[in-house]
């Protein structure tokens, strides 16, 4: 039987549905499959069904097809432990941050924007490289601004309502939150703005 093939079987006159679990030949069978499946039932209430669909989409579930007995199949990629840790870390940074030098930083999901005195200078995508005890290593891909196409090698550390940052385009990734001579690497402690 091939992995992931659904088939119906008549057992004692009752229709039943079986889904074969994916089996990886030649690999460690104790590992979780890279894709997970979920069977969902929907009622007749349009608003409740729409709400459930939006929740499934927000959790990364994709429609596969009907299963029968009012069940619908969905699938999603199983995130690695590192991916989940990175997502959780970025969620902790989400919000608006102000530096004492007039700089600011906004983080939403894996998106960032920064500038001085309310003028947006740069924006792009955050990619967590590693989470360590005293800092998180991050690549800040620049998608808008003078340095479009370049990547800032940065470190961050969140302490309460302070998000410490140090980053550079040219030098090796910083290991401490210290501003270099001439401003490279650049370092700032952002304070979370209250809403």
ChimeraX attribute file (.defattr): number of C-alpha atoms within 10 A of each C-alpha:
attribute: neighborCount
match mode: 1-to-1
recipient: residues
	/A:1	9
	/A:2	9
	/A:3	11
	/A:4	13
	/A:5	11
	/A:6	14
	/A:7	11
	/A:8	12
	/A:9	12
	/A:10	9
	/A:11	8
	/A:12	7
	/A:13	7
	/A:14	7
	/A:15	11
	/A:16	13
	/A:17	12
	/A:18	12
	/A:19	13
	/A:20	12
	/A:21	15
	/A:22	17
	/A:23	17
	/A:24	13
	/A:25	7
	/A:26	6
	/A:27	8
	/A:28	9
	/A:29	11
	/A:30	8
	/A:31	9
	/A:32	12
	/A:33	14
	/A:34	11
	/A:35	11
	/A:36	15
	/A:37	19
	/A:38	15
	/A:39	14
	/A:40	15
	/A:41	14
	/A:42	14
	/A:43	9
	/A:44	7
	/A:45	8
	/A:46	10
	/A:47	10
	/A:48	12
	/A:49	14
	/A:50	12
	/A:51	11
	/A:52	15
	/A:53	17
	/A:54	13
	/A:55	12
	/A:56	18
	/A:57	14
	/A:58	10
	/A:59	10
	/A:60	14
	/A:61	19
	/A:62	17
	/A:63	15
	/A:64	14
	/A:65	12
	/A:66	14
	/A:67	18
	/A:68	13
	/A:69	10
	/A:70	11
	/A:71	14
	/A:72	16
	/A:73	17
	/A:74	19
	/A:75	17
	/A:76	18
	/A:77	13
	/A:78	15
	/A:79	13
	/A:80	10
	/A:81	9
	/A:82	13
	/A:83	12
	/A:84	12
	/A:85	15
	/A:86	19
	/A:87	15
	/A:88	12
	/A:89	16
	/A:90	18
	/A:91	14
	/A:92	12
	/A:93	21
	/A:94	17
	/A:95	16
	/A:96	19
	/A:97	21
	/A:98	21
	/A:99	19
	/A:100	10
	/A:101	11
	/A:102	10
	/A:103	18
	/A:104	23
	/A:105	23
	/A:106	17
	/A:107	21
	/A:108	15
	/A:109	16
	/A:110	17
	/A:111	16
	/A:112	21
	/A:113	20
	/A:114	21
	/A:115	16
	/A:116	14
	/A:117	11
	/A:118	11
	/A:119	10
	/A:120	15
	/A:121	13
	/A:122	18
	/A:123	22
	/A:124	20
	/A:125	18
	/A:126	21
	/A:127	16
	/A:128	22
	/A:129	15
	/A:130	14
	/A:131	17
	/A:132	9
	/A:133	6
	/A:134	11
	/A:135	18
	/A:136	19
	/A:137	21
	/A:138	21
	/A:139	20
	/A:140	24
	/A:141	21
	/A:142	20
	/A:143	17
	/A:144	15
	/A:145	16
	/A:146	10
	/A:147	15
	/A:148	13
	/A:149	11
	/A:150	16
	/A:151	20
	/A:152	20
	/A:153	21
	/A:154	27
	/A:155	27
	/A:156	23
	/A:157	20
	/A:158	18
	/A:159	10
	/A:160	8
	/A:161	14
	/A:162	18
	/A:163	20
	/A:164	18
	/A:165	23
	/A:166	25
	/A:167	31
	/A:168	20
	/A:169	17
	/A:170	12
	/A:171	11
	/A:172	11
	/A:173	18
	/A:174	21
	/A:175	14
	/A:176	15
	/A:177	20
	/A:178	16
	/A:179	16
	/A:180	14
	/A:181	8
	/A:182	7
	/A:183	11
	/A:184	16
	/A:185	24
	/A:186	18
	/A:187	22
	/A:188	21
	/A:189	22
	/A:190	21
	/A:191	20
	/A:192	20
	/A:193	13
	/A:194	8
	/A:195	5
